[in-house]
Amino acid sequence: MTVTVIVLDSVGVGALPDADAFGDAGAHTLDHTLQRAGTALPNLSALGLGNVEGVGALPPSPTPKASYGRLAERSPGKDTTTGHWEFMGVVLEHPFCTFERFPEGVMAAFDARTGRGHLGNRPASGTAILDELGAAHLETGDPIVYTSADSVFQVAAHTDRVPLQTLYGWCEAAREILRGEHAVARVIARPFTGVPGAFRRLGEARKDFSLAPPHPTVLDALKGAGRAVVGIGKIPDIYAHRGFTQEVPTDSNEDGVDKTLRAMAARPDGLVMCNLVEFDSLYGHRRDPRGYARALAAFDARLPELLAATHPGDWLLLTSDHGNDPTHAGTDHTREYGFVLAYSPGAPGGALGTRGSFADLGATVAELLGVPWSGAGSSFAAALTPRA
């Protein structure tokens, strides 16, 4: 059996009850995006996305093709690592560290490892800070360091000034430094190219250096039981490359769908898991609802291919890891429910309700694949009963 999980990064479906504590009261990535852009998503609607509690911008289907519901995040965060770790059974008690500026001791240690100075060291949009500091970087060779409301230490460098492998080495050094009280979730290499006024980030060469999950995940359980675990896109980075039998990089949502289809065609006995990051990186953080809607429509247009690639007895699970409402104030993620749609040919659609944790997803994957899992999460596999 193959279970395929596709994470539509940041496609949240409404504010969680504690969203006000995060400054996110009233956020709803899906509804606000579609309302602003007037976009229809016929294939996602047919699966039952409009049937999910709290979704108002899509019509409910009278006969949804998938089981549908929403996931409440238990961990105290709203970032990629927090959401994905919880998917696979790691529920955090405390949020990851975030910084307005990294302490002098951290930056001095980083400078000592690079042999250079640094530029920035503040929260910033990844594109705006290139416009602001890219020319100075080209002149000095000093890396641009920036963060956000997420738990990240991002290092940008022009490929003509700093070779990729050098940039990756700097990020590995930062990962070693950022431990203990300074343990950010991810150090991210952000290579770019171009000339002042026309800099361009190289998404395909981005590389994340994550903390390792603090205890075994569903991925570890699957691999340990001899199942295939294929990570597509940034998925392996998020779990510090632990628990995978195959890793497949991508450079766009379209490339991610293409490579997921190729992985599904091989029919591995296990899990195929893909993250489609551009909803978040290109449109949510940049507060571009029309671009976000175009990306949703583009995925919706590819959905029939994914359904056709799901063989009888296999499962396709679509979900989201947090929100990033492009109509909300600021540029940060938003604290929202994730949605879940579960499809298998011949299986009836039905309501899964509001699940108590993102970890229910991983527990369900484990049960579907017949692998014992005693960690966080309550499986909803029993509700996914195929027709006789």
C-alpha positions as CSV (number, residue, x, y, z in Angstrom):
1,M,0.0,0.0,0.0
2,T,1.1,3.6,-0.7
3,V,-0.1,6.5,1.4
4,T,0.6,9.9,-0.1
5,V,0.6,13.0,2.1
6,I,0.7,16.4,0.4
7,V,1.1,19.4,2.6
8,L,-0.3,22.6,1.1
9,D,2.0,24.9,3.1
10,S,0.1,27.6,5.0
11,V,-3.4,26.9,3.6
12,G,-5.1,27.4,7.0
13,V,-8.8,27.1,7.4
14,G,-9.6,29.6,10.2
15,A,-8.3,30.9,13.4
16,L,-7.7,28.5,16.3
17,P,-9.4,29.4,19.6
18,D,-6.1,30.8,21.0
19,A,-5.3,32.8,17.9
20,D,-5.7,36.1,19.7
21,A,-2.7,35.3,21.9
22,F,-0.7,35.2,18.6
23,G,-2.2,38.4,17.2
24,D,-4.2,36.3,14.7
25,A,-7.8,36.7,15.7
26,G,-10.0,36.5,12.6
27,A,-7.4,35.0,10.3
28,H,-8.6,32.6,7.6
29,T,-6.2,32.0,4.8
30,L,-8.4,30.0,2.5
31,D,-11.6,32.0,2.8
32,H,-9.9,35.5,2.7
33,T,-7.8,34.5,-0.3
34,L,-10.7,33.2,-2.3
35,Q,-13.0,36.1,-1.3
36,R,-10.4,38.6,-2.3
37,A,-9.6,37.0,-5.6
38,G,-13.0,35.4,-6.5
39,T,-11.4,32.0,-7.4
40,A,-13.2,28.7,-7.7
41,L,-11.5,25.4,-6.8
42,P,-13.8,22.8,-8.4
43,N,-11.7,19.7,-7.8
44,L,-10.9,20.5,-4.1
45,S,-14.6,21.4,-3.7
46,A,-15.6,18.0,-5.2
47,L,-13.3,16.3,-2.6
48,G,-15.1,18.1,0.2
49,L,-12.9,21.1,1.1
50,G,-16.0,23.3,1.2
51,N,-17.6,20.8,3.7
52,V,-14.8,21.4,6.3
53,E,-16.1,23.2,9.3
54,G,-15.4,26.9,9.2
55,V,-14.8,27.1,5.4
56,G,-17.3,29.5,3.9
57,A,-15.7,30.6,0.6
58,L,-16.3,27.2,-1.2
59,P,-19.7,25.5,-1.6
60,P,-20.1,22.2,0.3
61,S,-20.4,19.1,-1.9
62,P,-23.6,17.0,-1.4
63,T,-21.5,13.9,-2.2
64,P,-17.9,14.6,-1.3
65,K,-15.3,12.2,-2.8
66,A,-13.1,12.3,0.3
67,S,-13.4,12.3,4.0
68,Y,-12.9,15.8,5.3
69,G,-12.2,17.6,8.5
70,R,-9.8,20.0,10.3
71,L,-6.9,19.6,12.6
72,A,-6.3,21.7,15.7
73,E,-2.6,22.3,16.5
74,R,-1.7,21.5,20.1
75,S,1.9,22.8,20.0
76,P,2.4,26.4,20.9
77,G,3.5,27.7,17.5
78,K,2.5,28.5,14.0
79,D,5.5,27.7,11.9
80,T,6.5,24.9,9.5
81,T,8.7,22.9,11.9
82,T,6.1,23.0,14.7
83,G,3.3,21.9,12.4
84,H,5.2,19.1,10.6
85,W,6.7,17.7,13.8
86,E,3.3,17.5,15.3
87,F,2.0,15.7,12.1
88,M,4.4,12.9,12.9
89,G,3.9,12.7,16.6
90,V,6.1,15.4,18.3
91,V,3.9,17.8,20.3
92,L,5.9,20.6,21.7
93,E,5.4,21.9,25.3
94,H,7.3,25.2,24.6
95,P,7.7,27.2,21.5
96,F,10.9,27.5,19.6
97,C,13.1,30.5,20.3
98,T,12.6,33.6,18.2
99,F,14.7,36.8,18.1
100,E,14.4,40.4,17.1
101,R,18.2,40.4,17.0
102,F,20.6,37.6,17.6
103,P,22.8,38.2,20.6
104,E,26.3,39.6,20.2
105,G,27.9,36.4,21.4
106,V,26.1,34.4,18.7
107,M,27.0,36.7,15.9
108,A,30.7,36.9,17.1
109,A,30.9,33.1,17.0
110,F,29.3,33.1,13.6
111,D,31.7,35.7,12.3
112,A,34.6,33.7,13.7
113,R,33.5,30.7,11.8
114,T,32.9,32.6,8.5
115,G,36.0,34.7,8.8
116,R,33.9,37.7,7.8
117,G,31.5,40.2,9.2
118,H,27.8,40.2,8.7
119,L,25.0,42.5,7.4
120,G,21.5,42.8,8.8
121,N,20.7,40.8,11.9
122,R,17.1,41.7,12.2
123,P,13.6,40.6,11.1
124,A,13.0,41.2,7.4
125,S,11.3,40.1,4.3
126,G,13.7,37.9,2.3
127,T,13.2,39.9,-0.9
128,A,13.2,43.3,0.7
129,I,16.5,42.7,2.6
130,L,18.2,41.7,-0.7
131,D,17.1,45.0,-2.2
132,E,18.4,46.8,0.8
133,L,21.7,45.0,1.5
134,G,22.4,43.0,-1.6
135,A,24.8,45.6,-3.2
136,A,26.7,46.0,0.1
137,H,27.0,42.2,0.3
138,L,28.5,42.1,-3.3
139,E,31.0,44.7,-2.3
140,T,32.1,43.2,1.1
141,G,31.3,39.5,0.8
142,D,29.7,39.6,4.2
143,P,26.7,37.4,4.5
144,I,23.2,38.9,5.0
145,V,21.7,37.5,8.2
146,Y,18.0,37.9,9.0
147,T,15.1,36.4,10.8
148,S,11.4,36.7,11.1
149,A,8.6,36.0,13.6
150,D,9.4,32.3,12.9
151,S,12.3,30.5,14.7
152,V,14.8,30.9,11.9
153,F,18.3,32.1,11.3
154,Q,18.6,32.9,7.5
155,V,21.8,33.5,5.7
156,A,21.7,35.0,2.2
157,A,24.7,35.2,-0.1
158,H,25.1,35.9,-3.9
159,T,26.4,32.8,-5.8
160,D,28.9,35.0,-7.7
161,R,30.4,36.2,-4.4
162,V,30.0,33.1,-2.2
163,P,30.1,29.6,-3.6
164,L,27.1,27.5,-2.6
165,Q,29.1,24.9,-0.7
166,T,30.7,27.8,1.3
167,L,27.3,29.1,2.2
168,Y,26.1,25.7,3.2
169,G,29.2,25.3,5.4
170,W,28.4,28.7,7.1
171,C,24.9,27.5,7.8
172,E,26.2,24.2,9.3
173,A,28.4,26.3,11.5
174,A,25.4,28.4,12.6
175,R,23.5,25.2,13.3
176,E,26.2,24.2,15.7
177,I,26.2,27.6,17.4
178,L,22.4,27.9,17.7
179,R,21.8,25.3,20.4
180,G,20.5,25.4,24.0
181,E,19.0,28.8,24.9
182,H,19.6,30.0,21.2
183,A,18.1,26.8,19.6
184,V,16.2,28.2,16.6
185,A,14.2,25.6,14.7
186,R,15.9,26.1,11.4
187,V,19.0,27.7,9.9
188,I,18.2,28.4,6.2
189,A,20.7,29.0,3.4
190,R,19.2,31.6,1.0
191,P,21.4,31.8,-2.1
192,F,20.6,34.5,-4.7
193,T,21.7,35.8,-8.0
194,G,21.1,38.8,-10.3
195,V,22.1,42.4,-10.1
196,P,21.1,45.3,-7.8
197,G,17.4,46.1,-8.5
198,A,16.9,42.6,-10.0
199,F,18.1,40.1,-7.4
200,R,16.5,36.6,-7.5
201,R,16.5,34.0,-4.8
202,L,17.4,30.5,-6.0
203,G,14.7,28.4,-4.5
204,E,16.1,25.1,-5.8
205,A,19.4,25.8,-4.0
206,R,17.8,26.7,-0.7
207,K,18.8,24.4,2.1
208,D,17.4,24.1,5.6
209,F,19.4,22.9,8.6
210,S,16.8,21.8,11.2
211,L,17.0,20.7,14.8
212,A,16.4,17.0,15.0
213,P,13.0,16.0,16.6
214,P,13.5,15.2,20.3
215,H,12.1,11.7,20.1
216,P,11.2,9.2,17.4
217,T,8.5,10.1,15.0
218,V,6.0,8.1,12.9
219,L,8.6,8.4,10.1
220,D,11.1,6.6,12.2
221,A,8.5,3.9,13.0
222,L,7.7,3.4,9.4
223,K,11.3,3.1,8.3
224,G,12.1,0.8,11.2
225,A,9.3,-1.5,10.1
226,G,10.8,-1.7,6.7
227,R,8.4,0.6,4.9
228,A,9.5,3.1,2.3
229,V,9.5,6.7,3.4
230,V,9.9,9.1,0.4
231,G,10.4,12.8,1.4
232,I,9.7,15.3,-1.4
233,G,10.6,19.0,-1.3
234,K,11.7,20.4,2.0
235,I,10.1,17.5,4.0
236,P,13.5,15.8,4.8
237,D,15.0,19.1,5.9
238,I,12.2,19.7,8.4
239,Y,12.9,16.3,10.1
240,A,16.7,16.8,10.0
241,H,16.8,14.0,7.3
242,R,15.8,11.4,9.9
243,G,13.4,8.6,9.0
244,F,13.6,8.6,5.2
245,T,14.5,6.0,2.7
246,Q,14.6,8.4,-0.2
247,E,14.9,12.2,-0.5
248,V,13.7,14.1,-3.6
249,P,14.4,17.9,-3.9
250,T,12.1,20.2,-5.7
251,D,12.2,23.8,-7.0
252,S,8.5,24.8,-7.2
253,N,5.0,23.6,-6.5
254,E,4.6,22.3,-10.1
255,D,7.9,20.4,-9.7
256,G,6.7,19.0,-6.4
257,V,3.5,17.7,-8.0
258,D,5.5,16.2,-10.9
259,K,7.9,14.4,-8.6
260,T,5.1,13.2,-6.3
261,L,3.3,11.7,-9.3
262,R,6.5,9.9,-10.2
263,A,6.9,8.6,-6.7
264,M,3.3,7.4,-6.6
265,A,3.8,5.6,-10.0
266,A,6.5,3.5,-8.4
267,R,4.0,2.3,-5.8
268,P,6.3,2.1,-2.8
269,D,5.1,0.1,0.2
270,G,5.0,3.0,2.5
271,L,4.7,6.8,2.7
272,V,5.2,9.5,0.0
273,M,5.2,12.9,1.7
274,C,5.5,16.2,-0.1
275,N,5.5,19.9,0.9
276,L,4.3,22.5,-1.6
277,V,6.0,25.6,-0.2
278,E,5.1,28.3,-2.7
279,F,1.7,29.2,-1.2
280,D,3.6,30.3,1.9
281,S,7.0,31.6,0.6
282,L,5.8,33.4,-2.6
283,Y,2.4,34.6,-1.6
284,G,1.5,34.4,2.1
285,H,4.5,36.2,3.5
286,R,4.3,38.7,0.6
287,R,0.6,39.4,1.4
288,D,-0.4,38.7,-2.2
289,P,-3.9,37.2,-2.1
290,R,-4.3,37.1,-5.9
291,G,-1.0,35.3,-6.4
292,Y,-2.0,32.9,-3.6
293,A,-5.3,32.3,-5.3
294,R,-3.5,31.6,-8.6
295,A,-1.3,29.0,-6.8
296,L,-4.4,27.3,-5.3
297,A,-6.1,27.2,-8.8
298,A,-2.9,25.7,-10.3
299,F,-2.8,23.0,-7.7
300,D,-6.6,22.4,-8.2
301,A,-5.9,21.9,-11.9
302,R,-3.3,19.2,-11.1
303,L,-5.5,17.4,-8.6
304,P,-7.2,15.0,-11.1
305,E,-3.7,13.6,-11.9
306,L,-3.1,12.9,-8.3
307,L,-6.5,11.2,-7.9
308,A,-5.9,9.1,-11.0
309,A,-2.5,8.1,-9.6
310,T,-4.1,6.8,-6.3
311,H,-4.8,3.1,-6.8
312,P,-7.6,1.2,-5.1
313,G,-6.5,0.5,-1.6
314,D,-4.0,3.4,-1.6
315,W,-4.7,6.7,0.1
316,L,-4.1,10.4,-0.8
317,L,-4.1,12.7,2.2
318,L,-4.1,16.5,1.7
319,T,-3.4,18.8,4.6
320,S,-2.0,22.1,5.8
321,D,0.5,22.9,8.5
322,H,-0.5,26.5,9.6
323,G,-2.0,29.6,8.1
324,N,-0.5,32.6,6.3
325,D,-3.5,34.8,5.6
326,P,-2.4,37.1,2.8
327,T,-5.0,39.7,3.9
328,H,-3.7,39.8,7.5
329,A,-1.5,42.5,9.0
330,G,2.2,42.0,8.9
331,T,4.1,39.3,7.0
332,D,4.0,36.4,9.6
333,H,2.3,33.1,9.6
334,T,-1.2,33.0,11.2
335,R,-2.4,30.6,14.0
336,E,-5.0,28.5,12.2
337,Y,-6.6,25.0,11.9
338,G,-5.2,22.8,9.2
339,F,-7.6,21.0,6.9
340,V,-7.5,17.3,6.0
341,L,-8.9,15.5,3.0
342,A,-8.5,11.7,2.7
343,Y,-9.2,10.0,-0.6
344,S,-9.1,6.5,-1.9
345,P,-10.9,5.1,-5.0
346,G,-14.1,3.5,-3.9
347,A,-14.0,4.8,-0.3
348,P,-17.0,6.9,0.8
349,G,-16.6,10.5,1.8
350,G,-17.5,11.4,5.3
351,A,-17.0,13.9,8.1
352,L,-14.0,13.6,10.3
353,G,-14.9,16.6,12.4
354,T,-12.4,18.7,14.3
355,R,-9.4,16.5,15.3
356,G,-7.7,17.2,18.6
357,S,-4.1,17.3,17.2
358,F,-2.2,17.5,14.0
359,A,-0.6,14.3,15.3
360,D,-3.9,12.4,14.3
361,L,-2.5,12.6,10.7
362,G,0.6,10.6,11.5
363,A,-1.2,8.1,13.7
364,T,-3.6,7.5,10.8
365,V,-0.7,7.0,8.4
366,A,0.8,4.4,10.7
367,E,-2.4,2.5,11.1
368,L,-3.2,2.5,7.4
369,L,0.3,1.0,6.8
370,G,0.0,-1.5,9.6
371,V,2.8,-0.1,11.6
372,P,2.4,0.1,15.4
373,W,2.5,3.6,16.9
374,S,2.0,4.4,20.5
375,G,2.9,8.1,20.5
376,A,0.8,11.2,20.2
377,G,-2.2,11.3,18.0
378,S,-5.5,9.4,17.6
379,S,-5.9,7.6,14.3
380,F,-9.0,8.2,12.2
381,A,-8.3,5.3,9.9
382,A,-11.4,3.4,11.2
383,A,-13.5,6.2,9.7
384,L,-11.9,5.7,6.3
385,T,-13.8,2.4,5.5
386,P,-13.9,1.4,1.8
387,R,-17.2,0.3,0.4
388,A,-17.7,-3.4,0.2
